Amino acid sequence: MAGVTEVVIDWLERDTADDTEVLADHLTGFSLALLSGHWSATSSPPQQP
């Protein structure tokens, strides 16, 4: 959930000057990735050869 927090904090730090559609798009993309299994809080980073 750190990704959601970072997006919201970044948006608030810019005094919410950005279009809310952009914020919604970022949060939607993050949520879809989470639900489709492309991101996992328990997954390990890829190992370097």
mmCIF file of the N, C-alpha and C atoms, coordinates in Angstrom:
data_MODEL
# 
_entry.id   MODEL 
# 
loop_
_atom_site.group_PDB 
_atom_site.id 
_atom_site.type_symbol 
_atom_site.label_atom_id 
_atom_site.label_alt_id 
_atom_site.label_comp_id 
_atom_site.label_asym_id 
_atom_site.label_entity_id 
_atom_site.label_seq_id 
_atom_site.pdbx_PDB_ins_code 
_atom_site.Cartn_x 
_atom_site.Cartn_y 
_atom_site.Cartn_z 
_atom_site.occupancy 
_atom_site.B_iso_or_equiv 
_atom_site.pdbx_formal_charge 
_atom_site.auth_seq_id 
_atom_site.auth_comp_id 
_atom_site.auth_asym_id 
_atom_site.auth_atom_id 
_atom_site.pdbx_PDB_model_num 
ATOM 1   N N  . MET A 1 1  ? 0.815  -1.193  0.000   1.00 0.00 ? 1  MET A N  1 
ATOM 2   C CA . MET A 1 1  ? 0.000  0.000   0.000   1.00 0.00 ? 1  MET A CA 1 
ATOM 3   C C  . MET A 1 1  ? 0.858  1.257   0.000   1.00 0.00 ? 1  MET A C  1 
ATOM 4   N N  . ALA A 1 2  ? 2.156  1.076   0.094   1.00 0.00 ? 2  ALA A N  1 
ATOM 5   C CA . ALA A 1 2  ? 3.048  2.239   0.083   1.00 0.00 ? 2  ALA A CA 1 
ATOM 6   C C  . ALA A 1 2  ? 2.898  3.025   -1.207  1.00 0.00 ? 2  ALA A C  1 
ATOM 7   N N  . GLY A 1 3  ? 2.632  2.347   -2.305  1.00 0.00 ? 3  GLY A N  1 
ATOM 8   C CA . GLY A 1 3  ? 2.468  3.040   -3.584  1.00 0.00 ? 3  GLY A CA 1 
ATOM 9   C C  . GLY A 1 3  ? 1.308  4.022   -3.563  1.00 0.00 ? 3  GLY A C  1 
ATOM 10  N N  . VAL A 1 4  ? 0.198  3.605   -2.969  1.00 0.00 ? 4  VAL A N  1 
ATOM 11  C CA . VAL A 1 4  ? -0.965 4.489   -2.862  1.00 0.00 ? 4  VAL A CA 1 
ATOM 12  C C  . VAL A 1 4  ? -0.618 5.697   -2.007  1.00 0.00 ? 4  VAL A C  1 
ATOM 13  N N  . THR A 1 5  ? 0.033  5.457   -0.888  1.00 0.00 ? 5  THR A N  1 
ATOM 14  C CA . THR A 1 5  ? 0.411  6.546   0.012   1.00 0.00 ? 5  THR A CA 1 
ATOM 15  C C  . THR A 1 5  ? 1.327  7.536   -0.684  1.00 0.00 ? 5  THR A C  1 
ATOM 16  N N  . GLU A 1 6  ? 2.314  7.028   -1.420  1.00 0.00 ? 6  GLU A N  1 
ATOM 17  C CA . GLU A 1 6  ? 3.250  7.908   -2.121  1.00 0.00 ? 6  GLU A CA 1 
ATOM 18  C C  . GLU A 1 6  ? 2.541  8.777   -3.155  1.00 0.00 ? 6  GLU A C  1 
ATOM 19  N N  . VAL A 1 7  ? 1.612  8.193   -3.893  1.00 0.00 ? 7  VAL A N  1 
ATOM 20  C CA . VAL A 1 7  ? 0.880  8.955   -4.910  1.00 0.00 ? 7  VAL A CA 1 
ATOM 21  C C  . VAL A 1 7  ? 0.061  10.059  -4.258  1.00 0.00 ? 7  VAL A C  1 
ATOM 22  N N  . VAL A 1 8  ? -0.640 9.738   -3.175  1.00 0.00 ? 8  VAL A N  1 
ATOM 23  C CA . VAL A 1 8  ? -1.480 10.731  -2.500  1.00 0.00 ? 8  VAL A CA 1 
ATOM 24  C C  . VAL A 1 8  ? -0.623 11.827  -1.869  1.00 0.00 ? 8  VAL A C  1 
ATOM 25  N N  . ILE A 1 9  ? 0.472  11.446  -1.207  1.00 0.00 ? 9  ILE A N  1 
ATOM 26  C CA . ILE A 1 9  ? 1.350  12.450  -0.595  1.00 0.00 ? 9  ILE A CA 1 
ATOM 27  C C  . ILE A 1 9  ? 1.928  13.368  -1.657  1.00 0.00 ? 9  ILE A C  1 
ATOM 28  N N  . ASP A 1 10 ? 2.379  12.801  -2.769  1.00 0.00 ? 10 ASP A N  1 
ATOM 29  C CA . ASP A 1 10 ? 2.926  13.616  -3.856  1.00 0.00 ? 10 ASP A CA 1 
ATOM 30  C C  . ASP A 1 10 ? 1.883  14.596  -4.366  1.00 0.00 ? 10 ASP A C  1 
ATOM 31  N N  . TRP A 1 11 ? 0.657  14.130  -4.519  1.00 0.00 ? 11 TRP A N  1 
ATOM 32  C CA . TRP A 1 11 ? -0.425 14.979  -5.021  1.00 0.00 ? 11 TRP A CA 1 
ATOM 33  C C  . TRP A 1 11 ? -0.719 16.106  -4.035  1.00 0.00 ? 11 TRP A C  1 
ATOM 34  N N  . LEU A 1 12 ? -0.743 15.780  -2.739  1.00 0.00 ? 12 LEU A N  1 
ATOM 35  C CA . LEU A 1 12 ? -1.014 16.796  -1.720  1.00 0.00 ? 12 LEU A CA 1 
ATOM 36  C C  . LEU A 1 12 ? 0.128  17.802  -1.593  1.00 0.00 ? 12 LEU A C  1 
ATOM 37  N N  . GLU A 1 13 ? 1.373  17.333  -1.743  1.00 0.00 ? 13 GLU A N  1 
ATOM 38  C CA . GLU A 1 13 ? 2.519  18.242  -1.650  1.00 0.00 ? 13 GLU A CA 1 
ATOM 39  C C  . GLU A 1 13 ? 2.502  19.290  -2.761  1.00 0.00 ? 13 GLU A C  1 
ATOM 40  N N  . ARG A 1 14 ? 1.886  18.951  -3.867  1.00 0.00 ? 14 ARG A N  1 
ATOM 41  C CA . ARG A 1 14 ? 1.772  19.915  -4.961  1.00 0.00 ? 14 ARG A CA 1 
ATOM 42  C C  . ARG A 1 14 ? 0.500  20.741  -4.824  1.00 0.00 ? 14 ARG A C  1 
ATOM 43  N N  . ASP A 1 15 ? -0.015 20.799  -3.607  1.00 0.00 ? 15 ASP A N  1 
ATOM 44  C CA . ASP A 1 15 ? -1.218 21.583  -3.296  1.00 0.00 ? 15 ASP A CA 1 
ATOM 45  C C  . ASP A 1 15 ? -2.409 21.174  -4.145  1.00 0.00 ? 15 ASP A C  1 
ATOM 46  N N  . THR A 1 16 ? -2.490 19.907  -4.458  1.00 0.00 ? 16 THR A N  1 
ATOM 47  C CA . THR A 1 16 ? -3.572 19.339  -5.257  1.00 0.00 ? 16 THR A CA 1 
ATOM 48  C C  . THR A 1 16 ? -3.840 20.147  -6.520  1.00 0.00 ? 16 THR A C  1 
ATOM 49  N N  . ALA A 1 17 ? -2.756 20.693  -7.094  1.00 0.00 ? 17 ALA A N  1 
ATOM 50  C CA . ALA A 1 17 ? -2.902 21.512  -8.293  1.00 0.00 ? 17 ALA A CA 1 
ATOM 51  C C  . ALA A 1 17 ? -3.143 20.665  -9.536  1.00 0.00 ? 17 ALA A C  1 
ATOM 52  N N  . ASP A 1 18 ? -2.765 19.398  -9.471  1.00 0.00 ? 18 ASP A N  1 
ATOM 53  C CA . ASP A 1 18 ? -2.960 18.529  -10.627 1.00 0.00 ? 18 ASP A CA 1 
ATOM 54  C C  . ASP A 1 18 ? -4.430 18.158  -10.775 1.00 0.00 ? 18 ASP A C  1 
ATOM 55  N N  . ASP A 1 19 ? -4.765 17.795  -11.983 1.00 0.00 ? 19 ASP A N  1 
ATOM 56  C CA . ASP A 1 19 ? -6.112 17.351  -12.292 1.00 0.00 ? 19 ASP A CA 1 
ATOM 57  C C  . ASP A 1 19 ? -6.432 16.089  -11.487 1.00 0.00 ? 19 ASP A C  1 
ATOM 58  N N  . THR A 1 20 ? -7.605 16.041  -10.904 1.00 0.00 ? 20 THR A N  1 
ATOM 59  C CA . THR A 1 20 ? -7.982 14.863  -10.118 1.00 0.00 ? 20 THR A CA 1 
ATOM 60  C C  . THR A 1 20 ? -8.081 13.611  -10.981 1.00 0.00 ? 20 THR A C  1 
ATOM 61  N N  . GLU A 1 21 ? -8.298 13.783  -12.274 1.00 0.00 ? 21 GLU A N  1 
ATOM 62  C CA . GLU A 1 21 ? -8.341 12.638  -13.187 1.00 0.00 ? 21 GLU A CA 1 
ATOM 63  C C  . GLU A 1 21 ? -6.990 11.928  -13.215 1.00 0.00 ? 21 GLU A C  1 
ATOM 64  N N  . VAL A 1 22 ? -5.902 12.698  -13.132 1.00 0.00 ? 22 VAL A N  1 
ATOM 65  C CA . VAL A 1 22 ? -4.561 12.115  -13.133 1.00 0.00 ? 22 VAL A CA 1 
ATOM 66  C C  . VAL A 1 22 ? -4.371 11.272  -11.875 1.00 0.00 ? 22 VAL A C  1 
ATOM 67  N N  . LEU A 1 23 ? -4.782 11.800  -10.735 1.00 0.00 ? 23 LEU A N  1 
ATOM 68  C CA . LEU A 1 23 ? -4.696 11.051  -9.480  1.00 0.00 ? 23 LEU A CA 1 
ATOM 69  C C  . LEU A 1 23 ? -5.524 9.774   -9.574  1.00 0.00 ? 23 LEU A C  1 
ATOM 70  N N  . ALA A 1 24 ? -6.724 9.881   -10.076 1.00 0.00 ? 24 ALA A N  1 
ATOM 71  C CA . ALA A 1 24 ? -7.594 8.713   -10.208 1.00 0.00 ? 24 ALA A CA 1 
ATOM 72  C C  . ALA A 1 24 ? -6.977 7.675   -11.140 1.00 0.00 ? 24 ALA A C  1 
ATOM 73  N N  . ASP A 1 25 ? -6.359 8.121   -12.232 1.00 0.00 ? 25 ASP A N  1 
ATOM 74  C CA . ASP A 1 25 ? -5.705 7.201   -13.164 1.00 0.00 ? 25 ASP A CA 1 
ATOM 75  C C  . ASP A 1 25 ? -4.552 6.463   -12.493 1.00 0.00 ? 25 ASP A C  1 
ATOM 76  N N  . HIS A 1 26 ? -3.736 7.175   -11.721 1.00 0.00 ? 26 HIS A N  1 
ATOM 77  C CA . HIS A 1 26 ? -2.610 6.548   -11.022 1.00 0.00 ? 26 HIS A CA 1 
ATOM 78  C C  . HIS A 1 26 ? -3.113 5.501   -10.032 1.00 0.00 ? 26 HIS A C  1 
ATOM 79  N N  . LEU A 1 27 ? -4.122 5.867   -9.251  1.00 0.00 ? 27 LEU A N  1 
ATOM 80  C CA . LEU A 1 27 ? -4.646 4.939   -8.252  1.00 0.00 ? 27 LEU A CA 1 
ATOM 81  C C  . LEU A 1 27 ? -5.343 3.743   -8.901  1.00 0.00 ? 27 LEU A C  1 
ATOM 82  N N  . THR A 1 28 ? -6.019 3.975   -10.017 1.00 0.00 ? 28 THR A N  1 
ATOM 83  C CA . THR A 1 28 ? -6.671 2.885   -10.740 1.00 0.00 ? 28 THR A CA 1 
ATOM 84  C C  . THR A 1 28 ? -5.634 1.915   -11.287 1.00 0.00 ? 28 THR A C  1 
ATOM 85  N N  . GLY A 1 29 ? -4.577 2.459   -11.894 1.00 0.00 ? 29 GLY A N  1 
ATOM 86  C CA . GLY A 1 29 ? -3.513 1.605   -12.427 1.00 0.00 ? 29 GLY A CA 1 
ATOM 87  C C  . GLY A 1 29 ? -2.862 0.770   -11.343 1.00 0.00 ? 29 GLY A C  1 
ATOM 88  N N  . PHE A 1 30 ? -2.593 1.385   -10.207 1.00 0.00 ? 30 PHE A N  1 
ATOM 89  C CA . PHE A 1 30 ? -1.992 0.671   -9.082  1.00 0.00 ? 30 PHE A CA 1 
ATOM 90  C C  . PHE A 1 30 ? -2.923 -0.436  -8.596  1.00 0.00 ? 30 PHE A C  1 
ATOM 91  N N  . SER A 1 31 ? -4.197 -0.116  -8.458  1.00 0.00 ? 31 SER A N  1 
ATOM 92  C CA . SER A 1 31 ? -5.169 -1.095  -7.972  1.00 0.00 ? 31 SER A CA 1 
ATOM 93  C C  . SER A 1 31 ? -5.317 -2.265  -8.933  1.00 0.00 ? 31 SER A C  1 
ATOM 94  N N  . LEU A 1 32 ? -5.363 -1.979  -10.226 1.00 0.00 ? 32 LEU A N  1 
ATOM 95  C CA . LEU A 1 32 ? -5.489 -3.048  -11.213 1.00 0.00 ? 32 LEU A CA 1 
ATOM 96  C C  . LEU A 1 32 ? -4.270 -3.959  -11.199 1.00 0.00 ? 32 LEU A C  1 
ATOM 97  N N  . ALA A 1 33 ? -3.081 -3.374  -11.061 1.00 0.00 ? 33 ALA A N  1 
ATOM 98  C CA . ALA A 1 33 ? -1.862 -4.180  -10.991 1.00 0.00 ? 33 ALA A CA 1 
ATOM 99  C C  . ALA A 1 33 ? -1.888 -5.071  -9.753  1.00 0.00 ? 33 ALA A C  1 
ATOM 100 N N  . LEU A 1 34 ? -2.353 -4.527  -8.653  1.00 0.00 ? 34 LEU A N  1 
ATOM 101 C CA . LEU A 1 34 ? -2.433 -5.294  -7.412  1.00 0.00 ? 34 LEU A CA 1 
ATOM 102 C C  . LEU A 1 34 ? -3.407 -6.462  -7.557  1.00 0.00 ? 34 LEU A C  1 
ATOM 103 N N  . LEU A 1 35 ? -4.567 -6.187  -8.137  1.00 0.00 ? 35 LEU A N  1 
ATOM 104 C CA . LEU A 1 35 ? -5.595 -7.213  -8.269  1.00 0.00 ? 35 LEU A CA 1 
ATOM 105 C C  . LEU A 1 35 ? -5.235 -8.277  -9.295  1.00 0.00 ? 35 LEU A C  1 
ATOM 106 N N  . SER A 1 36 ? -4.468 -7.912  -10.313 1.00 0.00 ? 36 SER A N  1 
ATOM 107 C CA . SER A 1 36 ? -4.129 -8.872  -11.362 1.00 0.00 ? 36 SER A CA 1 
ATOM 108 C C  . SER A 1 36 ? -2.887 -9.686  -11.018 1.00 0.00 ? 36 SER A C  1 
ATOM 109 N N  . GLY A 1 37 ? -2.273 -9.396  -9.874  1.00 0.00 ? 37 GLY A N  1 
ATOM 110 C CA . GLY A 1 37 ? -1.130 -10.174 -9.440  1.00 0.00 ? 37 GLY A CA 1 
ATOM 111 C C  . GLY A 1 37 ? 0.197  -9.720  -9.991  1.00 0.00 ? 37 GLY A C  1 
ATOM 112 N N  . HIS A 1 38 ? 0.255  -8.562  -10.646 1.00 0.00 ? 38 HIS A N  1 
ATOM 113 C CA . HIS A 1 38 ? 1.518  -8.053  -11.174 1.00 0.00 ? 38 HIS A CA 1 
ATOM 114 C C  . HIS A 1 38 ? 2.382  -7.438  -10.090 1.00 0.00 ? 38 HIS A C  1 
ATOM 115 N N  . TRP A 1 39 ? 1.839  -7.275  -8.920  1.00 0.00 ? 39 TRP A N  1 
ATOM 116 C CA . TRP A 1 39 ? 2.579  -6.689  -7.810  1.00 0.00 ? 39 TRP A CA 1 
ATOM 117 C C  . TRP A 1 39 ? 2.213  -7.467  -6.572  1.00 0.00 ? 39 TRP A C  1 
ATOM 118 N N  . SER A 1 40 ? 3.186  -7.733  -5.758  1.00 0.00 ? 40 SER A N  1 
ATOM 119 C CA . SER A 1 40 ? 2.919  -8.449  -4.518  1.00 0.00 ? 40 SER A CA 1 
ATOM 120 C C  . SER A 1 40 ? 3.815  -7.915  -3.424  1.00 0.00 ? 40 SER A C  1 
ATOM 121 N N  . ALA A 1 41 ? 3.238  -7.628  -2.293  1.00 0.00 ? 41 ALA A N  1 
ATOM 122 C CA . ALA A 1 41 ? 4.013  -7.104  -1.171  1.00 0.00 ? 41 ALA A CA 1 
ATOM 123 C C  . ALA A 1 41 ? 4.972  -8.149  -0.629  1.00 0.00 ? 41 ALA A C  1 
ATOM 124 N N  . THR A 1 42 ? 4.700  -9.416  -0.907  1.00 0.00 ? 42 THR A N  1 
ATOM 125 C CA . THR A 1 42 ? 5.558  -10.477 -0.393  1.00 0.00 ? 42 THR A CA 1 
ATOM 126 C C  . THR A 1 42 ? 6.546  -10.988 -1.423  1.00 0.00 ? 42 THR A C  1 
ATOM 127 N N  . SER A 1 43 ? 6.469  -10.511 -2.648  1.00 0.00 ? 43 SER A N  1 
ATOM 128 C CA . SER A 1 43 ? 7.380  -11.015 -3.671  1.00 0.00 ? 43 SER A CA 1 
ATOM 129 C C  . SER A 1 43 ? 8.765  -10.415 -3.505  1.00 0.00 ? 43 SER A C  1 
ATOM 130 N N  . SER A 1 44 ? 9.744  -11.196 -3.863  1.00 0.00 ? 44 SER A N  1 
ATOM 131 C CA . SER A 1 44 ? 11.127 -10.747 -3.780  1.00 0.00 ? 44 SER A CA 1 
ATOM 132 C C  . SER A 1 44 ? 11.539 -10.118 -5.099  1.00 0.00 ? 44 SER A C  1 
ATOM 133 N N  . PRO A 1 45 ? 12.482 -9.180  -5.060  1.00 0.00 ? 45 PRO A N  1 
ATOM 134 C CA . PRO A 1 45 ? 12.962 -8.606  -6.307  1.00 0.00 ? 45 PRO A CA 1 
ATOM 135 C C  . PRO A 1 45 ? 13.700 -9.667  -7.118  1.00 0.00 ? 45 PRO A C  1 
ATOM 136 N N  . PRO A 1 46 ? 13.750 -9.515  -8.434  1.00 0.00 ? 46 PRO A N  1 
ATOM 137 C CA . PRO A 1 46 ? 14.461 -10.492 -9.262  1.00 0.00 ? 46 PRO A CA 1 
ATOM 138 C C  . PRO A 1 46 ? 15.935 -10.567 -8.870  1.00 0.00 ? 46 PRO A C  1 
ATOM 139 N N  . GLN A 1 47 ? 16.480 -11.761 -8.917  1.00 0.00 ? 47 GLN A N  1 
ATOM 140 C CA . GLN A 1 47 ? 17.885 -11.962 -8.587  1.00 0.00 ? 47 GLN A CA 1 
ATOM 141 C C  . GLN A 1 47 ? 18.761 -11.628 -9.787  1.00 0.00 ? 47 GLN A C  1 
ATOM 142 N N  . GLN A 1 48 ? 19.881 -10.990 -9.527  1.00 0.00 ? 48 GLN A N  1 
ATOM 143 C CA . GLN A 1 48 ? 20.841 -10.669 -10.584 1.00 0.00 ? 48 GLN A CA 1 
ATOM 144 C C  . GLN A 1 48 ? 21.683 -11.907 -10.882 1.00 0.00 ? 48 GLN A C  1 
ATOM 145 N N  . PRO A 1 49 ? 21.964 -12.178 -12.165 1.00 0.00 ? 49 PRO A N  1 
ATOM 146 C CA . PRO A 1 49 ? 22.787 -13.361 -12.506 1.00 0.00 ? 49 PRO A CA 1 
ATOM 147 C C  . PRO A 1 49 ? 24.218 -13.203 -12.051 1.00 0.00 ? 49 PRO A C  1 
# 
